[in-house]
Amino acid sequence: MKTFFGTYKKELALVTGVLLLLIFFFINPLHLEFKAKLVLAIAVMMVSWWVLDAMPLPVVALVPVVLFPLLGITPLKEVTKSYADSVVFLFMGGFFIGIAIEKWKLHKRIALGIINFTGTNGNKIILGFILSTGFLSLWLSNTATTMMMFPIAMSVIHVVGKQENAGANMKNFSLVLMLSIAYASNFALGTIIGTPPNVAYASYVQEKFNFSIGFTHWMIVFMPLTIILLFMLYWIMVKWLYPNGIKQSKEGKAFIQSEIRSLGKISLPEKRVMVVFLLTVCCWIFKDLLNRLQHWVELDDTIIAMAGALSLFMIPAGNKTNKRERLLEWEDTTKMAWGILILFGGGIALAKALEDVKLMDQLGSFIASYATGNVFLMILIVTGISVFLSEVMSNVAQVIVMAPVITSVAVALHMDPLLLGIPMTLGASCASMLPMGTPPNAIVFASGHIQIKDMIKSGLVLNIVCIILISLFCWLLQPMIMKLM
């Protein structure tokens, strides 16, 4: 029986999605009108295919391009506009900058420098990885950051494992180092571009309310949250759950320093990529101030990201062996996560269709009729549902599907939509219990140093910590800085 389900897993997932579509369309458990139940049925099928991994996520995201026009839900030209939404280009610009940083090994220099600074005993190595991974993930995708840090961590585990250290627990060290990379990437919530769900929700708010969530405002509220989460991650994993007992390591120190020496002096291409990166970040941070100081151009996060990306294709690398080479060549974009861009487009198309048939307004009103008027309790419930739901569902798809529902609940309760929407969004990035919760979780799980029971154990504790801290920050601090209503 196990062999059968293993062999035909994807076929069974596809059939399950189609069956759910038929159930929601013909049985119509929510008693919806024809067009609304049709959209809901397609949404249920797509979500089930995402959850069950029936097809690659970006492939499922292309379903609206076929079904929406054929079934008269949305004209083809309107559907395809979603795949060229500004958020798609915001992520594209970020991906290009990330590729350039990786190409010239700037990320490795930053990471090794931080680790060299923090020290080489077991606890300090882990702290160094947490800080460097968290910092990089604030500006790059959490998946890309994890992939960058992964080989460095594997090398450190190999070197530290060779030394003799009385009372050392290499199993705990390896486990925590791997998990910390994934979790630190996920917990980098301090910038809008830090995780894909943040960008997805910001795009929804812009589309729904014509309101732009400021890059600086987001940082003021959630950068402190990120710092607290990273240090809580360190304390929980190292001091409580999995102490490693590894003292100062001369071999580990030697390895880090040899890696730094092998990089040599910072090269001209690295310097130029660093300048582009820092200018882009500064423009993101001071965008509102720059717009107030001048009225010739209206800067936007997407414009800034694409301007930074385009400049990489124009600026010469200064590479002595190839003087014609630019900081980024088109061949380098083979590493681009094109699929995530399609996934965003498909999610936006689905959310827009759900919004057009007023389905989420009805569902939100229904939920609101059973909701409590206690603001903190509502935030806590929404955050908790979001964190645990994200364990089995794509966090981007989750935010895109849930954002209209949560907005409707907030409106029905006469609350600021951001007060429920942002904690829902932040919670979607913090899944820590299962490998499929986020791509970083899956990457480190493949290292062979993690058992599923250990991930569930540590993930459950971290999920609870994230739910409490996110709820408190959104309840106490967010209304003072970010308000929609």
GUFIDO-480806 format. One line per 8 residues: number of its first residue (from 1); their letters; for each residue y, x, z of C-alpha. Coordinates in pm, whole numbers, plus 50000, padded with zeros to 5 digits. Layout:
// GUFIDO-480806
NUM = A = Y,X,Z ~ ...
This chain:
// GUFIDO-480806
1 = MKTFFGTY = 50000,50000,50000 ~ 50239,50284,50089 ~ 50158,50452,49760 ~ 50235,50132,49570 ~ 50573,50083,49738 ~ 50656,50452,49695 ~ 50567,50449,49324 ~ 50750,50129,49239
9 = KKELALVT = 51036,50157,49489 ~ 51315,50133,49232 ~ 51145,49850,49039 ~ 51103,49652,49361 ~ 51467,49718,49449 ~ 51580,49589,49109 ~ 51367,49275,49143 ~ 51497,49217,49497
17 = GVLLLLIF = 51855,49227,49371 ~ 51782,48976,49095 ~ 51600,48744,49339 ~ 51899,48754,49576 ~ 52127,48670,49284 ~ 51914,48365,49197 ~ 51899,48251,49560 ~ 52274,48268,49613
25 = FFINPLHL = 52343,48101,49278 ~ 52091,47815,49275 ~ 52051,47745,49647 ~ 52422,47812,49711 ~ 52394,47841,50092 ~ 52773,47855,50136 ~ 52836,47546,49918 ~ 53081,47719,49687
33 = EFKAKLVL = 53228,47607,49356 ~ 53059,47722,49035 ~ 53270,48031,48958 ~ 53285,48140,49322 ~ 52908,48120,49370 ~ 52857,48309,49042 ~ 53080,48595,49157 ~ 52916,48596,49500
41 = AIAVMMVS = 52568,48609,49347 ~ 52663,48911,49134 ~ 52826,49076,49436 ~ 52512,49026,49646 ~ 52298,49173,49369 ~ 52525,49479,49331 ~ 52542,49540,49706 ~ 52164,49510,49738
49 = WWVLDAMP = 52116,49757,49452 ~ 52358,49997,49625 ~ 52180,49963,49960 ~ 51827,49985,49816 ~ 51915,50266,49573 ~ 51780,50070,49278 ~ 51993,50278,49040 ~ 52255,50551,49086
57 = LPVVALVP = 52565,50411,49258 ~ 52798,50470,48959 ~ 52552,50292,48726 ~ 52551,49983,48949 ~ 52932,50001,48949 ~ 52929,49942,48572 ~ 52762,49599,48607 ~ 53100,49412,48603
65 = VVLFPLLG = 53180,49557,48260 ~ 52881,49367,48118 ~ 52840,49056,48333 ~ 53199,48955,48409 ~ 53306,48909,48043 ~ 52969,48760,47936 ~ 52976,48497,48212 ~ 53345,48413,48168
73 = ITPLKEVT = 53450,48551,48506 ~ 53706,48807,48387 ~ 53808,48916,48032 ~ 53680,49258,47930 ~ 54027,49415,47909 ~ 54106,49300,48261 ~ 53776,49432,48399 ~ 53816,49776,48246
81 = KSYADSVV = 54167,49812,48390 ~ 54004,49854,48730 ~ 53828,50168,48609 ~ 54167,50322,48531 ~ 54327,50226,48862 ~ 54570,50477,49012 ~ 54324,50553,49294 ~ 54079,50684,49035
89 = FLFMGGFF = 54334,50938,48917 ~ 54428,51028,49275 ~ 54070,51131,49339 ~ 54046,51301,49001 ~ 54343,51521,49089 ~ 54191,51603,49427 ~ 53857,51689,49267 ~ 54024,51925,49017
97 = IGIAIEKW = 54206,52110,49299 ~ 53878,52130,49495 ~ 53697,52277,49196 ~ 53965,52546,49157 ~ 53946,52636,49526 ~ 53568,52668,49499 ~ 53582,52856,49168 ~ 53793,53139,49310
105 = KLHKRIAL = 53607,53137,49647 ~ 53921,53055,49842 ~ 53723,52809,50056 ~ 53484,53086,50160 ~ 53769,53315,50264 ~ 53926,53039,50476 ~ 53595,52943,50641 ~ 53485,53302,50714
113 = GIINFTGT = 53829,53383,50853 ~ 53815,53096,51101 ~ 53460,53184,51206 ~ 53553,53550,51247 ~ 53843,53442,51468 ~ 53638,53212,51695 ~ 53367,53470,51778 ~ 52996,53512,51719
121 = NGNKIILG = 52803,53369,52012 ~ 52612,53050,51937 ~ 52869,52808,52072 ~ 53164,52983,51910 ~ 52993,53003,51571 ~ 52934,52627,51583 ~ 53295,52568,51693 ~ 53413,52785,51404
129 = FILSTGFL = 53212,52582,51155 ~ 53336,52254,51302 ~ 53702,52362,51280 ~ 53680,52516,50933 ~ 53477,52226,50790 ~ 53708,51968,50948 ~ 54018,52146,50813 ~ 53883,52175,50459
137 = SLWLSNTA = 53761,51816,50457 ~ 54112,51690,50533 ~ 54213,51791,50180 ~ 53887,51799,49983 ~ 53611,51541,49953 ~ 53369,51546,50247 ~ 53078,51590,50006 ~ 53234,51893,49837
145 = TTMMMFPI = 53327,52044,50175 ~ 52972,52008,50305 ~ 52830,52166,49990 ~ 53072,52458,50026 ~ 52982,52522,50391 ~ 52608,52463,50354 ~ 52506,52803,50204 ~ 52725,52993,50453
153 = AMSVIHVV = 52559,52807,50743 ~ 52211,52876,50606 ~ 52294,53248,50582 ~ 52429,53256,50938 ~ 52114,53083,51069 ~ 51902,53342,50887 ~ 52095,53639,51031 ~ 52122,53505,51388
161 = GKQENAGA = 51751,53417,51382 ~ 51659,53784,51327 ~ 51807,53904,51655 ~ 51631,53905,51988 ~ 51826,53701,52241 ~ 51673,53613,52578 ~ 51692,53241,52651 ~ 51808,53158,52299
169 = NMKNFSLV = 51705,52830,52140 ~ 51724,52886,51764 ~ 51592,52537,51692 ~ 51886,52377,51871 ~ 52131,52622,51714 ~ 52007,52553,51361 ~ 51998,52177,51419 ~ 52349,52159,51564
177 = LMLSIAYA = 52502,52391,51305 ~ 52368,52178,51021 ~ 52459,51844,51178 ~ 52804,51973,51274 ~ 52889,52050,50912 ~ 52812,51693,50806 ~ 52976,51526,51103 ~ 53291,51741,51089
185 = SNFALGTI = 53327,51651,50720 ~ 53289,51282,50799 ~ 53528,51289,51097 ~ 53819,51442,50901 ~ 54011,51113,50908 ~ 54358,51264,50949 ~ 54471,51228,50587 ~ 54447,50940,50340
193 = IGTPPNVA = 54257,51163,50098 ~ 54025,51295,50372 ~ 53745,51051,50290 ~ 53686,50816,49993 ~ 53704,50495,50206 ~ 54060,50584,50313 ~ 54171,50602,49952 ~ 53984,50283,49863
201 = YASYVQEK = 54153,50085,50139 ~ 54499,50228,50065 ~ 54451,50119,49704 ~ 54348,49769,49814 ~ 54657,49732,50034 ~ 54879,49852,49750 ~ 54719,49604,49510 ~ 54711,49310,49753
209 = FNFSIGFT = 55043,49346,49936 ~ 55239,49590,49719 ~ 55263,49807,50032 ~ 55213,50182,50027 ~ 55057,50338,50336 ~ 55258,50657,50385 ~ 55074,50990,50381 ~ 55286,51118,50671
217 = HWMIVFMP = 55250,50800,50878 ~ 54873,50818,50841 ~ 54872,51182,50957 ~ 55090,51110,51261 ~ 54845,50851,51391 ~ 54507,50985,51282 ~ 54542,51363,51284 ~ 54524,51358,51667
225 = LTIILLFM = 54219,51131,51635 ~ 54054,51386,51405 ~ 54122,51671,51648 ~ 53977,51475,51941 ~ 53671,51372,51738 ~ 53604,51734,51634 ~ 53621,51862,51992 ~ 53412,51567,52116
233 = LYWIMVKW = 53159,51657,51846 ~ 53148,52014,51980 ~ 53110,51910,52343 ~ 52846,51643,52281 ~ 52629,51854,52052 ~ 52661,52194,52219 ~ 52723,52124,52585 ~ 52524,51804,52630
241 = LYPNGIKQ = 52254,51724,52375 ~ 52144,52058,52227 ~ 52255,52373,52418 ~ 52145,52689,52235 ~ 52187,52969,52490 ~ 52274,53227,52221 ~ 52498,53500,52360 ~ 52735,53727,52168
249 = SKEGKAFI = 52564,53836,51846 ~ 52641,54175,51696 ~ 52429,54092,51391 ~ 52614,53763,51340 ~ 52949,53937,51374 ~ 52838,54206,51131 ~ 52726,53946,50878 ~ 53056,53758,50891
257 = QSEIRSLG = 53255,54079,50857 ~ 53035,54204,50572 ~ 53092,53874,50391 ~ 53467,53911,50441 ~ 53455,54271,50313 ~ 53252,54163,50012 ~ 53534,53927,49917 ~ 53774,54221,49911
265 = KISLPEKR = 54151,54175,49916 ~ 54278,53832,49828 ~ 54293,53821,49449 ~ 54581,53706,49230 ~ 54392,53390,49118 ~ 54327,53302,49484 ~ 54695,53345,49567 ~ 54798,53122,49277
273 = VMVVFLLT = 54547,52850,49367 ~ 54667,52870,49727 ~ 55028,52818,49614 ~ 54932,52513,49405 ~ 54724,52374,49691 ~ 54999,52423,49952 ~ 55270,52279,49724 ~ 55054,51973,49657
281 = VCCWIFKD = 54988,51921,50027 ~ 55359,51966,50110 ~ 55457,51712,49845 ~ 55204,51465,49987 ~ 55340,51518,50338 ~ 55711,51506,50249 ~ 55688,51254,49964 ~ 55895,50986,50138
289 = LLNRLQHW = 56166,51235,50236 ~ 56182,51372,49879 ~ 56214,51020,49739 ~ 56503,50945,49977 ~ 56683,51271,49894 ~ 56684,51210,49518 ~ 56668,50912,49283 ~ 56571,51075,48952
297 = VELDDTII = 56196,51046,49000 ~ 55975,50831,49225 ~ 55699,51047,49365 ~ 55361,50890,49435 ~ 55041,51035,49586 ~ 54859,50998,49254 ~ 55140,51160,49054 ~ 55150,51452,49299
305 = AMAGALSL = 54770,51499,49283 ~ 54762,51490,48903 ~ 55066,51720,48876 ~ 54889,51975,49095 ~ 54570,51936,48893 ~ 54743,51970,48555 ~ 54927,52283,48670 ~ 54589,52451,48732
313 = FMIPAGNK = 54510,52417,48360 ~ 54849,52569,48268 ~ 54889,52862,48510 ~ 54723,53188,48400 ~ 54464,53309,48647 ~ 54587,53668,48629 ~ 54227,53777,48583 ~ 54226,54134,48448
321 = TNKRERLL = 53892,54091,48272 ~ 54005,53778,48089 ~ 54383,53757,48050 ~ 54365,53425,47862 ~ 54181,53247,48143 ~ 54365,52976,48337 ~ 54310,52887,48702 ~ 54097,52600,48577
329 = EWEDTTKM = 53919,52569,48244 ~ 53766,52250,48111 ~ 53419,52404,48138 ~ 53469,52419,48514 ~ 53483,52039,48532 ~ 53107,52012,48478 ~ 53098,52025,48860 ~ 53328,51723,48876
337 = AWGILILF = 53201,51419,49067 ~ 53269,51187,48775 ~ 53030,50930,48921 ~ 53250,50865,49225 ~ 53539,50777,48992 ~ 53326,50516,48817 ~ 53209,50389,49155 ~ 53569,50334,49260
345 = GGGIALAK = 53644,50147,48939 ~ 53343,49919,48975 ~ 53422,49848,49337 ~ 53782,49759,49253 ~ 53665,49528,48972 ~ 53423,49352,49209 ~ 53682,49316,49485 ~ 53936,49175,49239
353 = ALEDVKLM = 53687,48915,49115 ~ 53603,48811,49472 ~ 53974,48781,49540 ~ 54046,48582,49223 ~ 53796,48308,49312 ~ 53941,48293,49669 ~ 53594,48361,49806 ~ 53708,48609,50067
361 = DQLGSFIA = 53980,48374,50190 ~ 53716,48107,50255 ~ 53478,48353,50418 ~ 53757,48504,50626 ~ 53866,48163,50751 ~ 53507,48081,50841 ~ 53470,48404,51041 ~ 53810,48356,51201
369 = SYATGNVF = 53707,48015,51332 ~ 53450,48194,51549 ~ 53664,48498,51623 ~ 53824,48578,51957 ~ 54198,48602,52008 ~ 54162,48925,52206 ~ 54311,49187,51974 ~ 54132,49491,52120
377 = LMILIVTG = 53798,49309,52125 ~ 53840,49211,51758 ~ 53922,49572,51664 ~ 53620,49693,51861 ~ 53387,49441,51692 ~ 53515,49518,51341 ~ 53488,49895,51398 ~ 53136,49863,51540
385 = ISVFLSEV = 53014,49648,51250 ~ 53168,49890,51001 ~ 53014,50203,51158 ~ 52661,50065,51177 ~ 52678,49886,50840 ~ 52775,50217,50680 ~ 52442,50366,50790 ~ 52265,50174,50513
393 = MSNVAQVI = 52543,50114,50261 ~ 52775,50324,50049 ~ 53091,50357,50259 ~ 53318,50321,49954 ~ 53141,50006,49837 ~ 53146,49875,50193 ~ 53524,49911,50227 ~ 53586,49758,49887
401 = VMAPVITS = 53370,49455,49971 ~ 53485,49416,50333 ~ 53859,49473,50288 ~ 53934,49121,50152 ~ 53716,48960,50423 ~ 53880,49150,50708 ~ 54226,49082,50563 ~ 54154,48709,50552
409 = VAVALHMD = 54030,48714,50913 ~ 54347,48894,51025 ~ 54574,48652,50837 ~ 54388,48352,50981 ~ 54435,48496,51332 ~ 54805,48573,51259 ~ 54740,48946,51302 ~ 54870,49240,51100
417 = PLLLGIPM = 54595,49300,50836 ~ 54621,49676,50893 ~ 54525,49625,51257 ~ 54172,49527,51151 ~ 54156,49684,50806 ~ 54222,50045,50905 ~ 53963,50061,51189 ~ 53712,49903,50949
425 = TLGASCAS = 53795,50176,50697 ~ 53775,50462,50947 ~ 53447,50332,51086 ~ 53292,50337,50739 ~ 53324,50718,50729 ~ 53159,50785,51064 ~ 52794,50691,51005 ~ 52594,50961,51183
433 = MLPMGTPP = 52241,50827,51244 ~ 52070,50831,50904 ~ 52060,51070,50606 ~ 52170,50794,50367 ~ 52472,50709,50585 ~ 52700,50952,50397 ~ 52642,51221,50130 ~ 52712,51501,50384
441 = NAIVFASG = 52435,51364,50606 ~ 52193,51375,50313 ~ 52294,51730,50215 ~ 52231,51884,50560 ~ 51915,51679,50614 ~ 51769,51856,50312 ~ 51800,52192,50494 ~ 51469,52140,50676
449 = HIQIKDMI = 51628,52215,51015 ~ 51678,51846,51106 ~ 51422,51585,51210 ~ 51509,51219,51168 ~ 51464,51149,51541 ~ 51724,51415,51624 ~ 51971,51273,51376 ~ 51923,50921,51513
457 = KSGLVLNI = 51961,51044,51873 ~ 52280,51242,51817 ~ 52412,50992,51563 ~ 52383,50698,51801 ~ 52587,50879,52066 ~ 52851,50984,51813 ~ 52866,50635,51660 ~ 52950,50489,52002
465 = VCIILISL = 53213,50760,52067 ~ 53370,50699,51724 ~ 53382,50321,51777 ~ 53560,50357,52111 ~ 53809,50625,52001 ~ 53895,50462,51667 ~ 53945,50125,51838 ~ 54175,50276,52103
473 = FCWLLQPM = 54388,50468,51849 ~ 54423,50165,51621 ~ 54507,49937,51914 ~ 54750,50162,52101 ~ 54912,50397,51846 ~ 54878,50248,51500 ~ 55113,49947,51554 ~ 55394,50184,51659
481 = IMKLM = 55382,50376,51328 ~ 55217,50158,51060 ~ 55293,49787,51024 ~ 55241,49552,50733 ~ 55357,49234,50904
